[in-house]
Amino acid sequence: MTGAPRRALLGMSVDALTMEQTVARCVAAVEGRENLTIGVVNAAKAVRMGQDERLRDSVTSCDLVVADGQAIVWASRFLGRPLPERVAGIDLFTSLMAEGAKRSYRAYFLGARPEVLERVVAEVRGRYPGLEVAGAHDGYFTDDQAPEVAARIGAARPDLLFLGMTSPKKEIFCARYADDIKAGVIHGVGGSFDVFAGKVRRAPAVWQRLGLEWFYRFLQEPLRLGPRYLSTNTRFAWMVVKEYVQGRRAKA
């Protein structure tokens, strides 16, 4: 249990935590060796959770579920169940590494292509010298190889495990193997390894504050991302409106 209030939104419960509170909760988990699992949700994942039962169950089974996307925060306020702020997965990733460096934590990095992962490890050692790299493994392994990968991570005894894999692979891996690995904190960071390694550019801070990171990515790859964003954003808006109308009817 997190001890923090939760908001019921779009068929899931999201923890009403600030970034500072989330980091503090993670530090407490590492110190107490709690095996804390973190799920992050944005508009696209909320839509996918409505269509993919395994993804939904994997996310909702996490000990902490935070609003990775600004659209989730806006939806929470529109629905009258406000979240305090966005807790972006990549910002939590770097914040935990910074905190871990101060406390000499051990971190394991799972995901991405081998060359990207190699760059991530090099960047970590350069930026966070106090953080010990307990190990690293790329994300290109089969379902049959997953138990062996999980056993290797468990043997490394990391305080922090970062999963730089796509959804739903990272959520399913976390749900299936978290109890075997027993890290202090397990955080699925998605494509953050690519950003951290400098392979992908992140939107400028002002775009982030305005909740327009998705639009920044769209401008970089309009033909590939345009149809996806149009479909996802439309479905997400409909989900929010539908829940709002149902809430109004229930009060009537």
C-alpha positions in Angstrom: 0.0 0.0 0.0 1.3 3.5 -0.8 -0.6 5.4 1.8 -1.4 8.1 -0.9 -4.9 8.8 -2.2 -5.9 7.2 -5.5 -8.1 8.5 -8.2 -10.5 6.3 -10.1 -10.1 7.2 -13.7 -11.1 5.5 -17.0 -11.3 2.0 -15.4 -8.1 2.2 -13.4 -6.7 3.8 -10.2 -4.0 6.4 -10.4 -1.9 7.5 -7.4 -2.3 11.2 -6.6 1.4 11.9 -6.1 3.8 14.6 -7.1 7.2 13.7 -8.5 8.9 14.5 -5.2 6.4 12.3 -3.3 6.9 9.5 -5.9 10.7 9.6 -5.5 10.4 9.6 -1.7 8.1 6.6 -1.9 10.7 4.8 -4.1 13.5 5.5 -1.7 11.5 4.1 1.2 10.8 1.0 -0.9 14.5 0.5 -1.6 15.5 1.0 2.0 12.8 -1.4 3.1 13.5 -3.8 0.2 9.8 -3.8 -0.7 9.9 -4.8 -4.4 7.8 -1.8 -5.5 6.5 -2.0 -9.0 5.6 1.2 -10.9 3.1 1.5 -13.8 2.8 4.6 -15.9 -0.2 5.6 -18.0 -0.7 8.1 -20.8 -3.6 8.6 -23.2 -2.4 6.0 -25.7 -1.9 3.4 -23.0 -5.3 4.1 -21.5 -6.9 3.4 -24.8 -4.9 0.2 -25.3 -5.8 -1.0 -21.8 -9.4 -0.9 -22.8 -8.6 -3.3 -25.6 -5.9 -5.5 -24.2 -6.8 -7.4 -21.0 -3.2 -8.6 -20.3 -1.9 -5.0 -20.5 -4.7 -3.7 -18.3 -4.2 -6.4 -15.7 -0.4 -5.9 -15.7 -0.6 -2.1 -15.2 -3.4 -2.2 -12.6 -1.5 -4.8 -10.6 1.5 -2.4 -10.1 2.0 -1.0 -6.6 2.1 2.5 -7.9 0.4 3.8 -11.0 1.3 7.4 -12.0 0.2 9.8 -14.7 3.0 9.7 -17.4 1.0 11.8 -19.8 -0.4 15.4 -19.3 -3.7 14.3 -20.9 -4.3 12.0 -17.9 -3.9 14.9 -15.6 -6.2 17.1 -17.6 -8.8 14.3 -17.7 -8.6 13.9 -14.0 -9.4 17.5 -13.4 -12.2 17.5 -16.0 -13.7 14.5 -14.3 -13.5 16.1 -10.8 -10.8 13.7 -9.5 -7.7 15.8 -9.9 -4.2 14.5 -9.8 -1.5 17.0 -8.5 0.8 16.9 -11.5 2.3 14.8 -14.2 4.9 12.2 -13.2 6.6 11.6 -16.5 8.3 8.2 -16.7 11.5 9.6 -18.1 11.7 12.3 -15.5 11.1 9.7 -12.7 13.9 7.5 -14.4 16.5 10.3 -14.2 15.3 11.4 -10.7 15.7 7.9 -9.3 19.2 7.6 -10.8 20.2 11.0 -9.3 18.8 9.9 -5.9 20.4 6.5 -6.3 23.8 8.1 -7.0 23.6 9.9 -3.6 22.8 6.7 -1.8 25.1 4.3 -3.7 22.3 2.2 -5.0 22.7 -0.5 -7.6 20.8 -0.2 -10.8 20.0 -2.8 -13.6 19.1 -1.7 -17.1 16.9 -4.0 -19.3 15.9 -3.1 -22.8 16.7 -1.4 -26.1 19.2 -2.6 -28.7 22.7 -3.6 -27.6 24.3 -0.5 -29.1 21.8 1.8 -27.4 22.1 0.0 -24.1 25.9 0.3 -24.2 25.5 4.1 -24.6 23.0 4.2 -21.8 25.4 2.5 -19.4 28.2 4.8 -20.5 26.0 7.9 -19.9 24.9 6.6 -16.5 28.5 6.1 -15.4 29.4 9.6 -16.6 26.4 11.5 -15.2 25.8 9.5 -12.0 29.1 8.2 -10.8 27.7 7.2 -7.4 25.2 4.8 -9.0 26.6 1.3 -9.4 25.6 -0.5 -12.6 24.6 -3.9 -11.3 24.1 -5.2 -14.9 22.4 -4.6 -18.2 20.7 -6.7 -20.8 19.2 -5.7 -24.2 15.4 -6.1 -24.8 15.7 -8.5 -27.6 14.9 -11.8 -25.9 12.2 -14.4 -26.5 9.4 -15.4 -24.1 11.3 -18.7 -23.6 14.4 -16.8 -22.6 12.6 -14.5 -20.2 12.9 -16.7 -17.1 16.7 -16.9 -17.6 16.9 -13.1 -18.0 14.8 -12.6 -14.8 17.0 -15.0 -12.9 20.1 -13.1 -14.0 18.6 -9.8 -12.9 17.6 -11.3 -9.5 21.1 -12.7 -9.0 22.5 -9.2 -9.5 20.3 -7.9 -6.6 19.6 -4.4 -8.0 18.0 -1.7 -5.9 16.5 -0.2 -9.0 15.5 -2.1 -12.1 14.6 0.0 -15.2 12.7 -1.7 -18.1 13.4 0.1 -21.3 11.0 -2.0 -23.4 7.8 -1.2 -25.3 4.3 -1.9 -24.0 2.9 -4.4 -23.3 6.1 -6.4 -23.1 7.5 -4.4 -20.2 4.3 -4.5 -18.2 3.8 -8.2 -18.7 7.5 -8.9 -17.8 7.1 -6.9 -14.7 3.9 -8.6 -13.6 5.3 -12.1 -14.3 8.8 -11.8 -12.8 8.8 -9.0 -10.2 8.3 -11.4 -7.3 11.2 -13.6 -8.6 13.6 -10.6 -9.1 12.8 -8.8 -5.9 14.4 -5.4 -6.7 13.7 -2.5 -4.4 11.9 -0.6 -7.3 10.9 -1.8 -10.7 10.1 1.0 -13.1 9.1 0.5 -16.8 10.6 3.5 -18.7 9.6 2.6 -22.2 11.6 4.5 -24.8 13.5 6.5 -22.3 16.7 4.6 -23.0 16.7 5.9 -26.6 16.2 9.5 -25.3 18.9 9.1 -22.6 21.3 7.7 -25.1 20.8 10.6 -27.4 19.2 8.5 -30.2 15.8 10.3 -29.9 15.3 14.0 -29.2 12.9 14.9 -26.4 10.6 17.9 -26.8 11.8 21.2 -25.3 10.7 21.9 -21.8 8.1 24.5 -22.8 6.4 21.9 -25.0 6.5 19.4 -22.1 4.8 22.0 -19.8 2.1 22.6 -22.4 1.4 18.8 -22.7 2.5 18.9 -26.4 5.3 16.3 -26.4 3.1 14.1 -28.6 2.8 16.9 -31.1 6.6 17.4 -31.1 7.0 13.7 -32.0 4.3 14.0 -34.7 6.2 16.9 -36.3 9.3 14.6 -36.6 7.4 11.7 -38.1 4.0 13.0 -39.4 3.3 10.2 -41.9 4.0 7.4 -39.4 2.5 8.9 -36.3 -0.3 11.0 -37.8 -2.9 8.3 -38.3 -2.0 6.7 -34.9 -2.4 9.9 -33.0 -5.6 10.8 -34.7 -7.1 7.5 -33.8 -5.7 7.3 -30.2 -6.5 10.9 -29.3 -10.1 10.6 -30.6 -10.7 7.4 -28.7 -9.2 8.9 -25.5 -11.4 12.0 -25.7 -14.4 9.8 -26.2 -13.5 7.7 -23.2 -13.3 10.9 -21.0 -16.5 12.4 -22.3 -18.3 9.0 -21.8 -17.1 8.8 -18.2 -18.1 12.4 -17.5 -21.6 11.8 -18.9 -22.0 8.6 -16.9 -20.9 10.4 -13.7 -23.5 13.2 -14.3 -26.2 10.7 -14.9 -25.3 8.8 -11.7 -25.7 12.1 -9.7 -29.0 13.0 -11.3 
